[in-house]
């Protein structure tokens, strides 16, 4: 009887040790989502191709029409973008938005001294998200519809980056 008990206890302990050991793995080689290169990245060379195409097909037309060389690149510090994204995520969560994004708009400052560069180009960021809106129903449950990538009016946009004057080429 004691032999059976020892065998059962030994087998159970061995199985438990094997199970625990199999759960412990070397995770140093596993890449996290933060380690992966985002799918929407482009090479430096591709960025240069896109910029050159913009200059060839749009910048000349705009500059000729405006009568001056306008900005075509804008710089926002990484810290200011992180702060804005954290603020936007916090506010959007409070308002029930999911699937958040940022829409980037081209803009131009009005000819007024109230703006940093009157008459010049700018870009600004607007927060977007999806919000489930319930629709009335005669049945005990509600149907919902999603608003896809709606601009979120209740959260301020982001502007006032540094415009390249004169524009700075990628390459």
VENWOCOR-V809023 format. One record per helix or strand of 3 or more residues. SS is the DSSP state (h for helix, s for strand). FROM is the first residue (numbers start at 1). TO is the last residue. If there is no record, write none. Layout:
<<SS;FROM;TO> <SS;FROM;TO>>
This chain:
<<h;2;23> <h;44;66> <h;78;94> <s;98;108> <s;121;135> <s;143;151>>
